[in-house]
Every structure is written in structure tokens, then in C-alpha cells.
Amino acid sequence: MEKFYKVTDRQEGNGEWLYRVRMNAEHPIYQAHFPGYPITPGAMLMQMALELINLSEDTAQELTNARNVKFLKPHQPQATPALIVRIGKSQDSYSVVIEEEGILFAKMMLETAECQHSKASEK
């Protein structure tokens, strides 16, 4: 998701990662979703979470299962360009919370596995 968001801060501790990200309100996805009232697509929030998990683990992980995915409030990038993404790990499962200023936008449990194509490319 090139230029969709930018990590502005990263903190790690107690088995949790906290990322501060800045959403790019000018990204082309917002021209289609929805013109005049741009909202971040839920699939893009999930993809961003997976990318941040990969950054946290310094590995290439792919999504194998998503549970308890809840989009609680539409995210408008112009109104709230900065987001906090909290990621907690439990075995191969990650709890993800996306919020800002006390507003909870999304939460989800994501399960991952090492990408198969990354193993093939190492041979």
C-alpha cells in the first residue's frame, strides 16, 4: 500500500507494539471510497495491520485467519489523519486495535503464517 500511510513513531514493550501512523488523505483509494466523503476501507485497515505485524516481527507473514473483526466507527482521513495501532501477540495470533484521541475505529484478531513464497525464494 505504497504511500497509503506513514509510520511516524514505533514503541515496543511487554509483548506489545504501538505504532503512530499518518494516513495519506490524498491517496487514490479515497477518490473512489467515497467521493466527497472519504472513508478508509476496512480491508485497507486490515492490510495496514498485517504490514505492521510484518514490520514488528521483521518477517514476511501472510494472513491465514481473521476473527472478531469489528469496524466500530468510519475513519475519515481528513478529520483524523493520525492513528494509533496497538498490536499484541499471543502465539501466531495478534490482537489489533486502531484508535485515536479516545475514538476506537477498529479491532481484530489476526492469525498469520510465514509466507510460502518467501521460503521458496530463499532456496
N, CA, C and O of each residue as an XYZ file, in Angstrom:
492
protein
N       0.849     -1.182      0.000
C       0.000      0.000      0.000
C       0.881      1.228      0.000
O       0.931      1.992      0.963
N       1.557      1.386     -1.082
C       2.531      2.461     -1.189
C       1.883      3.826     -0.971
O       0.897      4.184     -1.616
N       2.458      4.553     -0.061
C       2.060      5.926      0.266
C       0.648      6.051      0.820
O       0.078      7.142      0.806
N       0.070      4.949      1.309
C      -1.263      4.998      1.920
C      -1.174      5.532      3.346
O      -2.070      6.227      3.825
N      -0.075      5.191      4.009
C       0.162      5.654      5.373
C       1.665      5.721      5.598
O       2.456      5.168      4.834
N       2.033      6.413      6.665
C       3.449      6.540      7.026
C       3.570      6.314      8.525
O       2.824      6.896      9.312
N       4.512      5.467      8.914
C       4.776      5.260     10.338
C       5.559      6.464     10.845
O       6.617      6.791     10.308
N       5.039      7.125     11.880
C       5.718      8.298     12.429
C       6.395      8.005     13.766
O       7.275      8.749     14.198
N       5.975      6.901     14.428
C       6.594      6.526     15.700
C       6.321      5.048     15.947
O       5.289      4.512     15.544
N       7.270      4.404     16.617
C       7.127      2.983     16.951
C       7.667      2.770     18.358
O       8.766      3.213     18.690
N       6.870      2.079     19.183
C       7.300      1.736     20.534
C       7.034      0.252     20.745
O       6.084     -0.310     20.201
N       7.887     -0.367     21.541
C       7.741     -1.788     21.815
C       7.962     -2.040     23.291
O       8.834     -1.434     23.914
N       7.160     -2.944     23.847
C       7.332     -3.303     25.246
C       6.236     -4.219     25.733
O       5.089     -4.121     25.297
N       6.594     -5.112     26.639
C       5.637     -6.032     27.253
C       4.828     -6.833     26.236
O       3.629     -7.043     26.417
N       5.489     -7.278     25.166
C       4.807     -8.093     24.160
C       3.812     -7.331     23.316
O       2.930     -7.928     22.698
N       3.944     -6.025     23.284
C       3.028     -5.193     22.505
C       3.824     -4.185     21.694
O       4.866     -3.693     22.128
N       3.310     -3.889     20.506
C       3.886     -2.832     19.676
C       2.855     -1.731     19.548
O       1.659     -1.999     19.434
N       3.310     -0.514     19.568
C       2.443      0.637     19.373
C       3.018      1.445     18.217
O       4.181      1.846     18.242
N       2.199      1.675     17.217
C       2.607      2.474     16.061
C       1.728      3.701     15.977
O       0.515      3.635     16.172
N       2.353      4.803     15.686
C       1.619      6.010     15.316
C       1.810      6.128     13.804
O       2.932      6.107     13.296
N       0.685      6.251     13.103
C       0.742      6.348     11.652
C      -0.010      7.588     11.197
O      -0.921      8.070     11.870
N       0.387      8.078     10.065
C      -0.282      9.231      9.456
C      -0.858      8.755      8.135
O      -0.133      8.290      7.256
N      -2.163      8.877      8.011
C      -2.849      8.456      6.799
C      -2.704      9.529      5.722
O      -2.716     10.725      6.015
N      -2.568      9.086      4.479
C      -2.453      9.996      3.344
C      -3.839     10.235      2.762
O      -4.329      9.424      1.977
N      -4.464     11.325      3.136
C      -5.819     11.645      2.695
C      -5.888     11.881      1.189
O      -6.979     11.903      0.620
N      -4.741     12.056      0.537
C      -4.699     12.278     -0.913
C      -4.499     10.988     -1.699
O      -4.398     11.022     -2.926
N      -4.442      9.855     -1.011
C      -4.236      8.570     -1.695
C      -5.415      8.304     -2.638
O      -6.557      8.619     -2.303
N      -5.143      7.725     -3.817
C      -6.215      7.482     -4.801
C      -7.387      6.638     -4.296
O      -8.492      6.764     -4.823
N      -7.184      5.795     -3.307
C      -8.286      4.968     -2.803
C      -9.443      5.824     -2.305
O     -10.604      5.428     -2.399
N      -9.119      6.995     -1.776
C     -10.169      7.859     -1.230
C     -10.991      8.549     -2.319
O     -12.079      9.053     -2.042
N     -10.489      8.577     -3.540
C     -11.276      9.156     -4.633
C     -12.443      8.248     -5.008
O     -13.452      8.702     -5.549
N     -12.290      6.958     -4.713
C     -13.351      6.005     -5.037
C     -14.160      5.602     -3.805
O     -15.257      5.057     -3.933
N     -13.630      5.866     -2.631
C     -14.256      5.338     -1.400
C     -14.401      6.442     -0.358
O     -13.622      6.378      0.594
N     -15.176      7.327     -0.387
C     -16.236      7.689     -1.305
C     -16.035      9.144     -1.682
O     -15.686      9.948     -0.817
N     -16.242      9.520     -2.951
C     -16.022     10.915     -3.361
C     -16.861     11.881     -2.514
O     -18.064     11.689     -2.339
N     -16.213     12.900     -2.005
C     -16.893     13.891     -1.182
C     -17.034     13.503      0.279
O     -17.284     14.365      1.121
N     -16.880     12.235      0.595
C     -16.956     11.738      1.974
C     -16.001     10.560      2.116
O     -16.435      9.425      2.312
N     -14.695     10.829      2.016
C     -13.726      9.727      2.018
C     -13.691      8.970      3.343
O     -13.634      9.567      4.418
N     -13.726      7.648      3.238
C     -13.656      6.751      4.383
C     -12.601      5.694      4.084
O     -12.533      5.171      2.971
N     -11.786      5.385      5.072
C     -10.767      4.351      4.898
C     -11.457      2.992      4.821
O     -12.183      2.615      5.742
N     -11.237      2.248      3.727
C     -11.851      0.920      3.617
C     -11.339     -0.028      4.713
O     -10.157     -0.016      5.055
N     -12.234     -0.834      5.245
C     -11.847     -1.786      6.282
C     -10.747     -2.725      5.816
O      -9.852     -3.066      6.590
N     -10.807     -3.146      4.558
C      -9.764     -4.035      4.026
C      -8.396     -3.364      4.067
O      -7.382     -4.029      4.282
N      -8.365     -2.058      3.862
C      -7.089     -1.333      3.902
C      -6.573     -1.239      5.339
O      -5.364     -1.294      5.563
N      -7.469     -1.099      6.307
C      -7.046     -1.097      7.712
C      -6.464     -2.462      8.089
O      -5.465     -2.542      8.804
N      -7.098     -3.534      7.602
C      -6.577     -4.875      7.876
C      -5.215     -5.078      7.219
O      -4.314     -5.654      7.828
N      -5.058     -4.610      5.984
C      -3.782     -4.737      5.286
C      -2.695     -3.942      5.998
O      -1.565     -4.413      6.124
N      -3.027     -2.744      6.461
C      -2.065     -1.942      7.206
C      -1.648     -2.679      8.472
O      -0.465     -2.699      8.814
N      -2.610     -3.289      9.177
C      -2.297     -4.055     10.387
C      -1.351     -5.202     10.066
O      -0.393     -5.434     10.803
N      -1.605     -5.929      8.972
C      -0.720     -7.028      8.577
C       0.683     -6.517      8.256
O       1.670     -7.141      8.645
N       0.780     -5.408      7.563
C       2.085     -4.829      7.247
C       2.825     -4.421      8.514
O       4.042     -4.587      8.598
N       2.112     -3.891      9.493
C       2.754     -3.502     10.748
C       3.169     -4.735     11.555
O       4.180     -4.698     12.257
N       2.411     -5.814     11.466
C       2.826     -7.074     12.092
C       4.127     -7.548     11.454
O       5.053     -7.950     12.159
N       4.203     -7.504     10.133
C       5.434     -7.890      9.434
C       6.609     -7.019      9.860
O       7.717     -7.519     10.051
N       6.374     -5.735     10.007
C       7.425     -4.819     10.462
C       7.844     -5.163     11.889
O       9.030     -5.143     12.216
N       6.873     -5.476     12.725
C       7.158     -5.817     14.121
C       7.993     -7.080     14.224
O       8.955     -7.139     14.989
N       7.626     -8.077     13.460
C       8.284     -9.381     13.523
C       9.508     -9.466     12.609
O      10.294    -10.409     12.699
N       9.660     -8.481     11.738
C      10.754     -8.478     10.751
C      10.735     -9.771      9.934
O      11.777    -10.373      9.675
N       9.530    -10.186      9.532
C       9.340    -11.368      8.707
C       8.259    -11.084      7.680
O       7.570    -10.065      7.740
N       8.125    -12.001      6.740
C       7.050    -11.914      5.754
C       5.951    -12.868      6.186
O       6.052    -14.078      5.981
N       4.907    -12.323      6.781
C       3.776    -13.109      7.244
C       2.596    -12.874      6.296
O       2.444    -11.799      5.716
N       1.768    -13.913      6.158
C       0.534    -13.756      5.408
C      -0.633    -14.044      6.339
O      -0.514    -14.809      7.296
N      -1.743    -13.428      6.043
C      -2.934    -13.600      6.855
C      -3.535    -14.975      6.583
O      -3.773    -15.333      5.430
N      -3.779    -15.738      7.631
C      -4.406    -17.053      7.484
C      -5.824    -17.075      8.040
O      -6.638    -17.902      7.632
N      -6.122    -16.169      8.969
C      -7.463    -16.137      9.553
C      -7.676    -14.783     10.226
O      -6.753    -14.202     10.798
N      -8.888    -14.306     10.147
C      -9.259    -13.069     10.838
C     -10.513    -13.366     11.659
O     -11.506    -13.871     11.135
N     -10.454    -13.046     12.944
C     -11.576    -13.301     13.844
C     -11.963    -12.018     14.561
O     -11.151    -11.108     14.730
N     -13.204    -11.968     14.972
C     -13.694    -10.834     15.776
C     -13.316     -9.490     15.166
O     -12.917     -8.569     15.878
N     -13.442     -9.383     13.856
C     -13.129     -8.128     13.163
C     -14.318     -7.199     13.326
O     -15.445     -7.519     12.946
N     -14.036     -6.044     13.900
C     -15.097     -5.067     14.132
C     -14.621     -3.691     13.686
O     -13.603     -3.183     14.157
N     -15.377     -3.103     12.771
C     -15.130     -1.722     12.363
C     -16.188     -0.900     13.084
O     -17.357     -0.894     12.699
N     -15.765     -0.212     14.129
C     -16.691      0.413     15.063
C     -17.116      1.824     14.690
O     -18.187      2.289     15.080
N     -16.265      2.495     13.932
C     -16.567      3.866     13.508
C     -15.843      4.099     12.191
O     -14.679      3.725     12.053
N     -16.520      4.715     11.214
C     -15.833      5.006      9.952
C     -14.656      5.959     10.191
O     -14.771      6.937     10.929
N     -13.539      5.655      9.559
C     -12.372      6.523      9.681
C     -12.317      7.468      8.490
O     -12.233      7.033      7.341
N     -12.363      8.759      8.775
C     -12.235      9.793      7.749
C     -10.835     10.377      7.841
O     -10.488     10.973      8.861
N     -10.020     10.222      6.800
C      -8.617     10.642      6.881
C      -8.423     12.148      7.043
O      -7.432     12.574      7.634
N      -9.341     12.955      6.534
C      -9.183     14.402      6.706
C      -9.468     14.822      8.143
O      -8.813     15.722      8.668
N     -10.432     14.182      8.775
C     -10.803     14.542     10.143
C      -9.798     14.005     11.158
O      -9.489     14.668     12.149
N      -9.294     12.801     10.903
C      -8.354     12.154     11.824
C      -7.214     11.539     11.017
O      -7.216     10.335     10.764
N      -6.248     12.348     10.613
C      -5.158     11.800      9.793
C      -4.182     10.920     10.573
O      -3.523     10.060      9.988
N      -4.084     11.123     11.876
C      -3.148     10.333     12.689
C      -3.914      9.235     13.410
O      -4.995      9.464     13.953
N      -3.338      8.041     13.406
C      -3.937      6.907     14.103
C      -2.903      6.225     14.979
O      -1.700      6.324     14.736
N      -3.386      5.533     15.998
C      -2.535      4.680     16.827
C      -2.964      3.245     16.551
O      -4.149      2.915     16.599
N      -1.983      2.404     16.260
C      -2.242      0.988     16.027
C      -1.504      0.216     17.116
O      -0.277      0.262     17.204
N      -2.268     -0.493     17.940
C      -1.697     -1.321     19.010
C      -1.779     -2.783     18.586
O      -2.829     -3.268     18.166
N      -0.654     -3.469     18.703
C      -0.596     -4.874     18.308
C      -0.052     -5.681     19.480
O       1.034     -5.404     19.990
N      -0.812     -6.669     19.893
C      -0.378     -7.592     20.941
C      -0.266     -8.988     20.355
O      -1.080     -9.376     19.518
N       0.738     -9.748     20.786
C       0.970    -11.077     20.224
C       0.672    -12.170     21.236
O       0.995    -12.059     22.419
N       0.037    -13.245     20.729
C      -0.196    -14.450     21.506
C      -0.016    -15.626     20.545
O      -0.918    -15.922     19.762
N       1.120    -16.289     20.593
C       1.499    -17.361     19.666
C       1.453    -16.819     18.238
O       2.155    -15.855     17.933
N       0.643    -17.413     17.354
C       0.547    -16.924     15.974
C      -0.688    -16.055     15.760
O      -1.171    -15.923     14.636
N      -1.190    -15.473     16.825
C      -2.369    -14.629     16.763
C      -2.011    -13.234     17.276
O      -1.226    -13.087     18.213
N      -2.591    -12.227     16.654
C      -2.305    -10.843     17.026
C      -3.615    -10.104     17.278
O      -4.529    -10.145     16.455
N      -3.694     -9.439     18.404
C      -4.831     -8.554     18.650
C      -4.425     -7.171     18.154
O      -3.341     -6.680     18.470
N      -5.289     -6.562     17.390
C      -5.002     -5.258     16.794
C      -6.126     -4.299     17.175
O      -7.308     -4.619     17.049
N      -5.735     -3.128     17.639
C      -6.678     -2.058     17.959
C      -6.216     -0.821     17.213
O      -5.048     -0.439     17.288
N      -7.142     -0.193     16.490
C      -6.834      1.030     15.742
C      -7.693      2.140     16.326
O      -8.921      2.050     16.338
N      -7.033      3.191     16.812
C      -7.745      4.247     17.543
C      -7.021      5.583     17.401
O      -5.942      5.671     16.815
N      -7.639      6.599     17.945
C      -7.005      7.911     18.079
C      -7.898      8.784     18.928
O      -9.119      8.785     18.773
N      -7.276      9.531     19.829
C      -7.982     10.507     20.670
C      -9.214      9.909     21.345
O     -10.263     10.550     21.410
N      -9.086      8.680     21.847
C     -10.186      8.047     22.537
C     -11.271      7.483     21.635
O     -12.280      6.973     22.123
N     -11.078      7.568     20.331
C     -12.051      7.035     19.379
C     -11.533      5.695     18.882
O     -10.423      5.606     18.358
N     -12.338      4.656     19.049
C     -11.969      3.318     18.603
C     -12.562      3.102     17.211
O     -13.781      3.090     17.035
N     -11.680      2.933     16.229
C     -12.123      2.744     14.852
C     -12.288      1.270     14.499
O     -13.257      0.895     13.838
N     -11.346      0.431     14.935
C     -11.408     -0.985     14.572
C     -10.647     -1.820     15.587
O      -9.720     -1.351     16.248
N     -11.075     -3.086     15.688
C     -10.315     -4.049     16.465
C     -10.495     -5.404     15.788
O     -11.522     -5.673     15.165
N      -9.475     -6.252     15.923
C      -9.493     -7.527     15.225
C      -8.462     -8.473     15.803
O      -7.503     -8.054     16.451
N      -8.673     -9.750     15.560
C      -7.693    -10.784     15.876
C      -7.228    -11.354     14.543
O      -8.039    -11.853     13.764
N      -5.941    -11.283     14.280
C      -5.390    -11.772     13.023
C      -4.437    -12.927     13.294
O      -3.585    -12.848     14.179
N      -4.587    -13.991     12.529
C      -3.673    -15.122     12.603
C      -2.828    -15.119     11.340
O      -3.327    -14.844     10.249
N      -1.548    -15.428     11.494
C      -0.634    -15.374     10.361
C       0.230    -16.622     10.304
O       0.294    -17.408     11.249
N       0.883    -16.775      9.178
C       1.886    -17.822      8.989
C       2.952    -17.238      8.075
O       2.696    -16.298      7.322
N       4.145    -17.802      8.149
C       5.215    -17.324      7.282
C       4.820    -17.532      5.835
O       4.306    -18.590      5.472
N       5.059    -16.528      5.008
C       4.708    -16.607      3.590
C       5.427    -17.768      2.930
O       6.630    -17.950      3.114
N       4.692    -18.546      2.169
C       5.284    -19.678      1.455
C       6.211    -19.215      0.350
O       7.233    -19.854      0.097
N       5.877    -18.117     -0.315
C       6.740    -17.651     -1.406
C       8.080    -17.156     -0.892
O       9.068    -17.178     -1.626
N       8.131    -16.706      0.367
C       9.418    -16.250      0.903
C      10.338    -17.454      1.151
O      11.555    -17.344      1.002
N       9.761    -18.595      1.526
C      10.569    -19.802      1.705
C      11.118    -20.281      0.374
O      12.279    -20.682      0.285
N      10.281    -20.242     -0.672
C      10.715    -20.703     -1.989
C      11.807    -19.814     -2.556
O      12.717    -20.299     -3.227
N      11.724    -18.520     -2.292
C      12.722    -17.597     -2.835
C      14.057    -17.710     -2.136
O      15.075    -17.267     -2.668
N      14.071    -18.310     -0.925
C      15.335    -18.470     -0.191
C      16.146    -19.649     -0.704
O      17.342    -19.738     -0.426
N      15.509    -20.575     -1.461
C      16.195    -21.781     -1.922
C      17.032    -21.512     -3.152
O      17.677    -22.423     -3.670
